[in-house]
Amino acid sequence: MVNFDKMRIYTRTGDDGTTGLIGGTRVPKDDLRLEAYGTVDELNSWIGYLYSQPLLEDRASILIEIQKKLFVIGGRLATDTSKVDLSHKLSCTDDDIRQLEQEIDSMLERLEPQTHFILPGGHETAAICHIARTVCRRAERRIFQLSGQIDIPFQLLGYINRLSDFLFVLSREISKKSGVKEIEWEP
């Protein structure tokens, strides 16, 4: 168990260009695993920015749940499972995916059907959703790439995939709520 009263901000152990995984293994800072969980961390920061937007007060609880799940996913990716098994504590389940799907379905019921590709932008908060969505897609690509090296649970990839869909639909909901017309792409 981590003693948070004595957690240090700096340890100097990374000054040599390596970082420690959960389990003690040291890897180079340009390791694909760090790129994957670093991108999940970046995504979590964008979700935190979304959470701070006034238009999303009614979505605060789901955004916090998403942040918690992203922290779990990052922890899972940062764990050397050959040294320690934390899968029971760092899980991503079918229920987590279903929760996102229910949120998506609920928002879609209140939106007009999509007939065109939509350009990112419009309202500032909708644009933040699009940035978070593209970071989420990058995280998905990095995690999928990492799955060629380590075992990644199917549900973890499914959750990240569904989260990008959630962020897209959330951007549409924000546009509607704010009265800003979506910009349709016309070829």
N, C-alpha and C positions, 0 to 999 in steps of 0.2 A: 504494500500500500504506500502511495506517495504521501509524504508528510509535507503538506502545502505551507506550513509555518516556516519550513526551512528550505523551500524551493529557491534556487538561485537563478537569477536572470542570465548571468554569464558564468560559464564553466571553464572557458579557454580551451576546451577539448576539441573544438572545431577549427581552431586556428591553423591546423595542418591541412585543411581542405576536406576533412571527413566529418561525418556526423554519425551519431549512434542511433540504431534502431531500438525499438522495444525488444528486449531480449539480450541487448549488449553488443550485437554485431556492429562493426564500424564499416561504413561504405563511403565512397567519394560523394561529394556534394552534387556532382552532376549525374548521379545514379538515376536511372529511369524511375525507380521507386520514389525518390524525393521529388522528381518532376510531377509524378502522379499525385502524391499527397499534398505537395505544394500548390498544385492547381486546385485541388479540393479546398484547401485553406483560402486561396484567393476567391473562389466561389463563395465560400462562407462569409467572407468580408463584404462581397457585393450583396448577399442576402441581408446582412446586417444593415447595409446602407438602405436597402429597400424597406426594411422594418422601420427605419427612422422617418419614412415619408408619410406626411399627414393623410394622403389618400388611402393608405393601407392600414389604418387603425383597426378596421374590421378583419384584417388578415393577420394580425399580430400573432395570434396563437399558432397558426399553421406555419408561419415563417420561423418562429422560435423552434418549433418541432423539427423543421427542416434543418435549421442550424445545428441542433443537437445531433440529428442523424448524420449530418456531414462531419461533425466532430468524431463520431463513431467510425465512419468510413475512413477518415484520415488516420485514425488510430489503428484500424485494421490494416491499412496499407503500410503503416510504419512499423508493423510487428513482424519480426523474424519468426515465423511459425515453426521453423526447425528448432528453435530455442525455447519458445513459450507458446502455449495455446490459450489465447484469449477469445476464441471464437464465440464462446457462450456469453461473454461480456460485450463483445464488439460485433453484434449481429445486425444484419439487414435482412428483413423477412418479406415474404409475400404480402403480409398485412401492411407493411410500410408502403409497398408499391400500390396496394389497393387504396390506401388512404389518399395518395396523390391522384389516383384515377378518379376517386369519388369527388375530390376537389375540382378536378378538370371538368368532369361531367356536370357538376353543379354550376360552374361558371358558363359552360357552353349552352346550358338551358336558357340563359338570359341574354345570349349574344345572337346576332344575325349569323346565318351560315356563312362561312368563308368561301368566296368565289374567286379570289385572286391571291397571288402572293402579296404580302404586306411588307412595305419597307420599314425598317427600324426608325423610330423617331416619334414625332407628334408631341405628346405631353412628356415633360422631363422624366416623370416616374415611369412611364411606359418605355422610354429610352433606356433607363436603368435596368428594367426587366430584360430588354434585348441584350444589353451588355452581359448581364448575369447568364442569360441563355447561351451566349456564345462561349463564355468561360466554361459553362457546364458541358457544352459539346467538346471543348478541348480536354476537359477532365475525363470525359468518356473515352476519347481517343487515347489518352495517355494510359488510362486504366486498362483498356483493351490491349494496348501494346504490351503493358506489363504482364497481362494474363498469359503471354507466351513464355514468361520466365517463372512466374509463381502462380499458385492456385488462387484464383479470384472467384468467390461465390457468384453464381449466376444472378442472384437477387441484388447484389451490389451494383452490377452493371445495369440491371433492369431499373433500379431506383434512380440512378443517374440519368438514364435515358428518359424516364418518365418525368423527372424533375425539369429537364429542358422543355418538355411539352407543357408542363405546368407553368413555367415562366413565360412561354409564348402566349398561352391563353390568358394569363394574368395581365400581360401587356395589353391585350385586346379589351379585357374588362376595364382596365384603367382608362383607356381611350374612351370607352363608352361612358364611364362614370364622370369623366372630366369634360365630356362634350367635344373632344377633339377628334376630328375625322381621321380615320386610318388612311394612310397613303398607300394606295394600291399600285403595284408595279404593272405597268403596261409595256409589253415588248415593242 
